[in-house]
Amino acid sequence: MPNQEKKQQGLMKIIKAIHNFTVNDDLEKYRRSQANLGRLLGTKQSEASYTEFLIDDIPSEWIRLNRPHQNETIILYCHGGGFFTGSLEYSRTLTTKLASASSSDILSFNYRLAPEHPSPAALEDALKVWGYLMHLGYGAKNVILAGDSAGGNLALSLALKLKEDGRILPKALVLFSPWTDLTLSGASHEKKAALDPILTKDYLERARCAYVPESNSDASIYADPFVSPLYGNYTGFPPVYIQVGTNEILLNDSTDLHKKLLRQDVAAKLTIYKGMWHVFQMSNMKTATEAINEAAQFLFRL
């Protein structure tokens, strides 16, 4: 076996071990361990301030850099976690870096989680937060929608809902390993199963069942565009930038979305990072920094 392949397999084992450190069958313990990890590794008081507040009853926070930065455009961030875990604290491992690289304020929020609050609770909360920003006086064209994994799904769903309602769409979308297809039909689910150190078929099925429990009796609900944005109509959409790794079972969720966006004349860009795993941008490594900087460059070029 070539040395490079051995190194890659070793790295995947390390990443899997680190990820499994937070995993717990007790859902509340799982959520708390993620939040604690984000507070420990993602909170950089020397770089940014974190102002927590409520939007109605939705826990939210502003991430603002402790240095001069542009404030004309902000980022509305949707955290990942399969719709049943994750938090704004956990996502700080990514949002703090994104704020620094893009020189932008970021608004992050804790949407209601499944199974206590199944679909469409997350989308309803995202719409409330969007309305809050519009009430503050931000124009839609001053807002970038961003998200990772299930948060990428939510960012897409929010934009699709705004389009359906005839409202002005955001300036652009930035998506990190978005989970776009809850039918779980992408070829990468099988092809990448042995490589992916983060996600498994069992995990995704558990998350899907929690988020859309009624689908147990009607599988067609999985193809609803507000559940699986891959099946949405993107005609007239703003620019979309997608990042994904080659070693993740959700690879096709990104590549298939990218193809569809291009077919519908959306200015879409996809960067595939060789050897990388699901939302690797959260990691403290050179490739993660390069990816965040590339996302920032995409925004600078708008």
Sine and cosine of phi, psi and omega as CSV:
sin_phi,cos_phi,sin_psi,cos_psi,sin_omega,cos_omega
0.00,0.00,0.79,-0.61,-0.01,-1.00
-0.83,0.55,0.51,-0.86,-0.03,-1.00
-0.86,0.51,-0.62,0.78,-0.03,-1.00
-0.89,0.45,-0.64,0.77,0.01,-1.00
-0.92,0.39,-0.63,0.77,0.04,-1.00
-0.89,0.46,-0.68,0.73,0.01,-1.00
-0.89,0.46,-0.65,0.76,-0.02,-1.00
-0.91,0.42,-0.68,0.74,0.03,-1.00
-0.90,0.43,-0.63,0.78,0.04,-1.00
-0.89,0.45,-0.66,0.75,0.02,-1.00
-0.90,0.44,-0.66,0.75,0.00,-1.00
-0.89,0.45,-0.59,0.80,0.03,-1.00
-0.91,0.41,-0.63,0.78,0.02,-1.00
-0.92,0.40,-0.72,0.70,0.00,-1.00
-0.88,0.48,-0.66,0.75,0.01,-1.00
-0.90,0.44,-0.65,0.76,0.00,-1.00
-0.91,0.42,-0.66,0.75,0.02,-1.00
-0.91,0.43,-0.69,0.72,0.01,-1.00
-0.89,0.46,-0.69,0.73,-0.04,-1.00
-0.91,0.41,-0.30,0.95,0.03,-1.00
-0.88,0.47,-0.52,0.85,-0.03,-1.00
-1.00,-0.05,-0.29,0.96,-0.09,-1.00
-0.96,0.28,0.69,-0.72,0.00,-1.00
-0.50,-0.87,0.67,-0.74,0.03,-1.00
-0.91,0.42,-0.45,0.90,0.09,-1.00
-0.98,0.21,0.93,-0.37,-0.15,-0.99
-0.88,0.48,-0.64,0.77,-0.01,-1.00
-0.92,0.39,-0.63,0.77,0.05,-1.00
-0.92,0.40,-0.62,0.79,0.04,-1.00
-0.86,0.50,-0.75,0.66,-0.01,-1.00
-0.89,0.45,-0.68,0.74,-0.01,-1.00
-0.91,0.41,-0.64,0.77,-0.01,-1.00
-0.90,0.43,-0.61,0.79,0.06,-1.00
-0.90,0.43,-0.73,0.68,-0.01,-1.00
-0.88,0.48,-0.67,0.74,0.01,-1.00
-0.90,0.43,-0.62,0.78,0.03,-1.00
-0.90,0.44,-0.65,0.76,0.02,-1.00
-0.91,0.42,-0.65,0.76,0.04,-1.00
-0.90,0.44,-0.62,0.79,-0.06,-1.00
-0.96,0.26,-0.72,0.69,-0.14,-0.99
-0.98,-0.18,-0.37,0.93,-0.09,-1.00
-0.97,-0.24,-0.31,0.95,-0.05,-1.00
-1.00,0.10,0.91,-0.42,-0.04,-1.00
-0.86,-0.51,0.99,0.11,-0.06,-1.00
-0.88,0.47,-0.41,0.91,0.04,-1.00
-0.96,0.29,-0.38,0.92,-0.03,-1.00
-0.99,-0.17,-0.60,0.80,-0.15,-0.99
-0.55,-0.83,0.34,-0.94,0.14,-0.99
-0.96,-0.27,0.50,-0.87,-0.04,-1.00
-0.83,-0.56,0.96,-0.29,-0.06,-1.00
-0.97,-0.25,0.95,-0.32,-0.05,-1.00
-1.00,-0.03,0.63,-0.78,-0.01,-1.00
-0.31,-0.95,0.04,-1.00,0.00,-1.00
-0.93,-0.37,0.66,-0.75,0.22,-0.97
-0.95,-0.31,0.97,-0.24,-0.27,-0.96
0.84,0.54,-0.92,-0.40,0.03,-1.00
-0.93,-0.37,0.35,0.94,-0.06,-1.00
-0.99,-0.17,0.92,-0.39,0.07,-1.00
-0.87,0.50,0.80,-0.61,-0.08,-1.00
-0.65,-0.76,0.23,-0.97,0.09,-1.00
-0.42,-0.91,0.55,-0.84,0.16,-0.99
-1.00,-0.09,0.73,-0.69,0.15,-0.99
-0.95,-0.32,0.91,-0.41,-0.06,-1.00
-0.80,-0.60,0.72,-0.70,-0.03,-1.00
-0.94,0.35,0.55,-0.84,0.05,-1.00
-1.00,0.00,0.66,0.75,0.05,-1.00
-0.43,-0.90,0.28,-0.96,0.03,-1.00
-0.84,0.54,0.71,-0.71,0.00,-1.00
-0.42,-0.91,0.30,-0.96,-0.02,-1.00
-0.95,0.30,0.56,-0.83,0.01,-1.00
-0.75,-0.66,0.27,0.96,0.04,-1.00
-0.97,0.23,-0.60,0.80,0.00,-1.00
-0.90,-0.44,0.73,-0.69,0.04,-1.00
-0.87,-0.49,0.24,-0.97,0.02,-1.00
-0.91,-0.41,0.81,-0.59,0.14,-0.99
-0.99,-0.13,0.90,-0.43,-0.16,-0.99
-0.95,-0.31,0.74,-0.68,0.05,-1.00
-0.94,-0.34,0.89,-0.46,-0.06,-1.00
-0.96,0.26,0.36,-0.93,0.05,-1.00
-1.00,-0.05,-0.19,-0.98,0.00,-1.00
0.80,-0.60,0.34,0.94,0.08,-1.00
0.94,0.35,0.28,0.96,-0.03,-1.00
0.94,0.33,-0.07,1.00,0.01,-1.00
-0.82,-0.57,-0.07,1.00,0.19,-0.98
-0.67,-0.74,-0.11,-0.99,0.00,-1.00
1.00,-0.07,0.35,-0.94,-0.03,-1.00
-0.25,-0.97,0.22,-0.98,0.05,-1.00
-0.91,0.41,-0.50,0.86,0.05,-1.00
-0.92,0.40,-0.71,0.70,0.00,-1.00
-0.88,0.47,-0.62,0.79,-0.05,-1.00
-0.96,0.29,-0.14,0.99,0.05,-1.00
-0.87,0.50,-0.41,0.91,0.05,-1.00
-0.89,0.45,-0.27,0.96,0.04,-1.00
-0.90,-0.44,-0.69,0.73,-0.11,-0.99
-0.92,0.40,-0.57,0.82,0.02,-1.00
-0.89,0.45,-0.68,0.74,0.03,-1.00
-0.92,0.40,-0.63,0.78,0.00,-1.00
-0.92,0.38,-0.63,0.77,0.05,-1.00
-0.88,0.48,-0.69,0.72,-0.03,-1.00
-0.92,0.40,-0.72,0.70,-0.05,-1.00
-0.93,0.38,-0.62,0.79,-0.06,-1.00
-1.00,-0.03,-0.12,0.99,-0.05,-1.00
0.82,0.57,0.71,0.71,-0.09,-1.00
-0.77,-0.64,0.51,-0.86,0.21,-0.98
-0.96,0.29,0.58,-0.82,0.02,-1.00
-0.82,-0.57,0.73,-0.68,0.15,-0.99
-0.96,-0.26,0.87,-0.49,0.02,-1.00
-0.89,-0.46,0.41,-0.91,-0.08,-1.00
-0.48,-0.88,0.42,-0.91,0.05,-1.00
-0.99,-0.15,1.00,-0.06,0.10,-0.99
-0.95,0.33,0.37,-0.93,0.00,-1.00
-0.90,0.44,0.64,-0.77,-0.10,-1.00
-0.97,-0.24,0.50,-0.87,0.15,-0.99
-0.99,0.16,0.35,-0.94,0.04,1.00
-0.99,0.12,-0.14,0.99,0.01,-1.00
-0.87,0.50,-0.59,0.81,-0.05,-1.00
-0.72,-0.69,1.00,0.08,-0.02,-1.00
-0.95,0.31,0.07,-1.00,0.07,-1.00
-0.80,0.60,0.68,-0.73,0.23,0.97
-0.98,-0.20,0.48,0.88,-0.08,-1.00
-0.83,0.56,-0.71,0.71,-0.03,-1.00
-0.88,0.48,-0.68,0.73,0.01,-1.00
-0.92,0.39,-0.63,0.78,0.04,-1.00
-0.87,0.49,-0.65,0.76,0.02,-1.00
-0.93,0.37,-0.64,0.77,0.03,-1.00
-0.88,0.48,-0.62,0.78,0.04,-1.00
-0.91,0.43,-0.61,0.79,0.05,-1.00
-0.89,0.45,-0.69,0.72,-0.01,-1.00
-0.92,0.39,-0.63,0.77,0.07,-1.00
-0.87,0.50,-0.71,0.70,0.03,-1.00
-0.88,0.48,-0.59,0.81,0.05,-1.00
-0.88,0.48,-0.70,0.71,0.01,-1.00
-0.90,0.44,-0.66,0.76,0.02,-1.00
-0.91,0.42,-0.60,0.80,0.03,-1.00
-0.91,0.41,-0.55,0.84,0.04,-1.00
-0.93,0.37,-0.31,0.95,0.01,-1.00
0.94,-0.33,0.05,1.00,0.09,-1.00
-0.96,0.27,0.75,-0.66,0.12,-0.99
-0.98,0.18,0.45,-0.90,0.00,-1.00
-0.82,0.58,-0.59,0.81,-0.03,-1.00
-0.97,0.24,0.00,1.00,0.10,-0.99
-0.98,-0.20,0.10,0.99,-0.09,-1.00
-0.87,-0.49,0.77,-0.64,0.16,-0.99
-0.98,-0.19,0.77,-0.63,0.11,-0.99
-1.00,-0.04,0.75,-0.66,0.01,-1.00
-0.63,-0.77,0.37,-0.93,0.03,-1.00
-0.04,-1.00,0.35,-0.94,0.05,-1.00
-0.87,-0.50,0.61,-0.79,0.08,-1.00
0.83,0.56,-0.87,-0.49,0.06,-1.00
-0.89,0.46,-0.47,0.88,0.07,-1.00
-0.92,0.38,-0.51,0.86,0.12,-0.99
-0.92,0.39,-0.62,0.78,0.12,-0.99
-0.85,0.52,-0.74,0.68,-0.05,-1.00
-0.91,0.42,-0.63,0.77,0.04,-1.00
-0.88,0.48,-0.70,0.72,0.05,-1.00
-0.90,0.44,-0.69,0.72,-0.01,-1.00
-0.89,0.46,-0.64,0.77,0.04,-1.00
-0.88,0.48,-0.73,0.68,0.00,-1.00
-0.90,0.44,-0.62,0.78,0.05,-1.00
-0.90,0.44,-0.62,0.78,0.02,-1.00
-0.93,0.37,-0.65,0.76,0.06,-1.00
-0.87,0.49,-0.66,0.75,0.03,-1.00
-0.90,0.44,-0.71,0.70,0.00,-1.00
-0.87,0.49,-0.58,0.82,-0.01,-1.00
-0.99,0.12,0.01,1.00,0.03,-1.00
0.96,0.27,0.41,0.91,-0.03,-1.00
-1.00,-0.09,0.29,-0.96,0.01,-1.00
-0.93,0.36,0.69,-0.73,-0.06,-1.00
-1.00,0.05,0.34,-0.94,0.02,-1.00
-0.91,0.42,0.16,-0.99,-0.04,-1.00
-0.92,0.40,-0.62,0.78,-0.03,-1.00
-0.18,-0.98,0.17,-0.99,0.09,-1.00
-0.80,-0.60,0.63,-0.78,0.09,-1.00
-0.82,-0.58,0.85,-0.53,-0.14,-0.99
-0.81,-0.59,0.79,-0.61,0.03,-1.00
-0.95,-0.30,0.93,-0.37,0.00,-1.00
0.72,0.69,0.82,0.58,-0.07,-1.00
-0.92,0.40,0.63,-0.77,0.11,-0.99
-1.00,-0.02,0.99,-0.11,-0.15,-0.99
-0.98,-0.21,-0.24,0.97,-0.14,-0.99
-0.73,-0.68,0.99,-0.13,-0.01,-1.00
-0.99,0.17,0.03,1.00,0.17,-0.98
-0.96,0.27,-0.24,0.97,0.02,-1.00
0.84,0.54,0.62,0.78,-0.11,-0.99
-0.98,-0.18,-0.06,1.00,-0.03,-1.00
-0.91,0.42,0.60,-0.80,-0.03,-1.00
-0.87,0.49,-0.48,0.88,-0.04,-1.00
-0.92,0.39,-0.30,0.96,0.04,-1.00
-0.87,0.49,-0.54,0.84,0.05,-1.00
-1.00,-0.08,-0.69,0.73,-0.09,-1.00
-0.91,0.41,-0.52,0.86,-0.07,-1.00
-0.96,-0.29,0.11,0.99,-0.09,-1.00
-0.85,0.52,-0.63,0.78,-0.04,-1.00
-0.98,0.22,-0.31,0.95,-0.05,-1.00
-1.00,-0.06,-0.57,0.82,-0.15,-0.99
-0.92,0.40,0.88,-0.47,-0.02,-1.00
-1.00,0.02,-0.07,1.00,-0.11,-0.99
-0.93,-0.38,-0.80,0.60,-0.13,-0.99
-0.97,-0.24,0.52,-0.86,0.09,-1.00
-0.72,-0.69,0.29,-0.96,0.05,-1.00
-0.87,0.49,-0.66,0.75,0.00,-1.00
-0.88,0.47,-0.67,0.75,0.01,-1.00
-0.89,0.46,-0.73,0.69,-0.03,-1.00
-0.91,0.41,-0.61,0.79,0.04,-1.00
-0.92,0.38,-0.60,0.80,0.06,-1.00
-0.90,0.44,-0.71,0.71,0.01,-1.00
-0.90,0.44,-0.68,0.73,-0.02,-1.00
-0.90,0.44,-0.66,0.75,0.00,-1.00
-0.91,0.41,-0.58,0.82,0.03,-1.00
-0.94,0.33,-0.65,0.76,-0.09,-1.00
-0.97,0.24,-0.61,0.79,-0.04,-1.00
-0.76,-0.65,0.93,0.36,-0.10,-1.00
-0.89,0.45,-0.51,0.86,-0.03,-1.00
-0.93,0.38,-0.25,0.97,-0.03,-1.00
-0.94,0.34,-0.20,0.98,0.04,-1.00
-0.86,0.50,-0.44,0.90,-0.01,-1.00
-0.96,-0.28,-0.16,0.99,-0.02,-1.00
-0.54,-0.84,1.00,-0.02,-0.07,-1.00
-0.90,0.44,-0.31,0.95,-0.04,-1.00
-0.91,0.41,-0.35,0.94,-0.01,-1.00
-0.89,0.45,-0.42,0.91,0.01,-1.00
-0.89,0.46,-0.44,0.90,-0.03,-1.00
-1.00,-0.02,0.09,1.00,0.11,-0.99
-0.90,0.44,0.79,-0.62,-0.04,-1.00
-0.84,0.54,-0.40,0.92,0.03,-1.00
-1.00,0.04,-0.03,1.00,0.16,-0.99
-0.95,-0.30,-0.71,0.70,0.04,-1.00
-0.84,-0.54,1.00,-0.01,-0.08,-1.00
-0.86,0.51,-0.28,0.96,0.05,-1.00
-0.82,0.57,-0.45,0.89,-0.07,-1.00
-0.99,-0.11,0.24,0.97,0.01,-1.00
-0.99,0.12,0.18,-0.98,0.08,-1.00
-0.98,-0.20,0.88,-0.47,-0.12,-0.99
-0.96,-0.29,0.20,0.98,0.04,-1.00
-0.84,0.54,0.78,-0.63,0.01,-1.00
1.00,0.08,0.13,0.99,-0.03,-1.00
-0.97,0.26,0.43,-0.90,0.09,-1.00
-0.96,0.27,0.09,-1.00,0.02,-1.00
-0.86,0.52,0.56,-0.83,-0.01,-1.00
-0.76,-0.65,0.76,-0.66,0.07,-1.00
-0.88,-0.47,0.76,-0.65,-0.07,-1.00
-0.82,-0.57,0.68,-0.73,0.14,-0.99
-0.84,-0.54,0.62,-0.78,0.00,-1.00
-0.43,-0.90,0.41,-0.91,0.04,-1.00
-0.98,-0.21,0.39,-0.92,0.00,-1.00
-0.96,0.27,-0.33,0.94,-0.09,-1.00
-0.98,-0.19,0.63,0.78,0.03,-1.00
-0.73,-0.68,0.58,-0.82,-0.05,-1.00
-0.94,0.35,-0.25,0.97,0.06,-1.00
-1.00,-0.06,0.29,0.96,0.01,-1.00
-0.82,0.58,-0.73,0.69,-0.03,-1.00
-0.93,0.36,-0.39,0.92,0.08,-1.00
-0.87,0.49,-0.52,0.85,0.04,-1.00
-1.00,0.06,-0.74,0.67,-0.07,-1.00
-0.91,0.41,-0.63,0.78,0.02,-1.00
-0.93,0.37,-0.62,0.78,0.06,-1.00
-0.89,0.45,-0.70,0.72,-0.01,-1.00
-0.86,0.51,-0.71,0.71,0.02,-1.00
-0.87,0.49,-0.67,0.75,-0.01,-1.00
-0.92,0.40,-0.66,0.75,0.02,-1.00
-0.87,0.50,-0.69,0.72,0.00,-1.00
-0.90,0.43,-0.64,0.77,0.03,-1.00
-0.89,0.46,-0.48,0.88,-0.03,-1.00
-0.98,-0.18,0.37,0.93,0.14,-0.99
0.89,0.46,0.54,0.84,0.11,-0.99
-1.00,-0.03,0.64,-0.77,0.05,-1.00
-0.97,0.25,1.00,0.04,-0.09,-1.00
-0.92,-0.39,0.61,-0.79,0.05,-1.00
-0.77,-0.64,0.67,-0.74,0.01,-1.00
-0.81,-0.59,0.77,-0.64,0.11,-0.99
-0.89,-0.46,0.84,-0.54,0.01,-1.00
-0.96,-0.28,0.85,-0.53,-0.08,-1.00
-0.98,-0.17,0.90,-0.44,-0.06,-1.00
-0.90,0.44,0.75,-0.67,0.07,-1.00
0.98,0.21,0.03,1.00,-0.06,-1.00
-1.00,-0.06,0.35,-0.94,-0.10,-1.00
-0.93,-0.38,-0.07,-1.00,-0.08,-1.00
-0.88,0.47,0.86,-0.52,0.00,-1.00
0.76,0.65,0.77,0.64,0.04,-1.00
-0.89,0.45,-0.29,0.96,-0.02,-1.00
-0.88,0.48,-0.33,0.94,0.04,-1.00
-0.95,0.30,-0.33,0.95,-0.10,-1.00
-0.97,0.25,0.36,-0.93,0.05,-1.00
-0.99,-0.11,0.99,0.15,-0.04,-1.00
-0.45,-0.89,0.30,-0.95,-0.09,-1.00
-0.86,0.52,-0.71,0.70,-0.05,-1.00
-0.90,0.44,-0.60,0.80,0.04,-1.00
-0.90,0.44,-0.68,0.73,0.03,-1.00
-0.89,0.45,-0.67,0.74,0.03,-1.00
-0.88,0.47,-0.63,0.77,-0.01,-1.00
-0.92,0.39,-0.69,0.72,0.04,-1.00
-0.89,0.46,-0.65,0.76,0.03,-1.00
-0.91,0.41,-0.58,0.81,0.04,-1.00
-0.92,0.40,-0.63,0.78,0.07,-1.00
-0.89,0.46,-0.65,0.76,0.04,-1.00
-0.90,0.43,-0.64,0.77,0.04,-1.00
-0.89,0.46,-0.61,0.79,0.08,-1.00
-0.84,0.54,-0.69,0.72,-0.01,-1.00
-0.94,0.35,-0.62,0.78,0.01,-1.00
-0.89,0.45,-0.51,0.86,-0.05,-1.00
-0.99,0.11,-0.09,1.00,-0.02,-1.00
-0.92,0.40,0.00,0.00,0.00,0.00
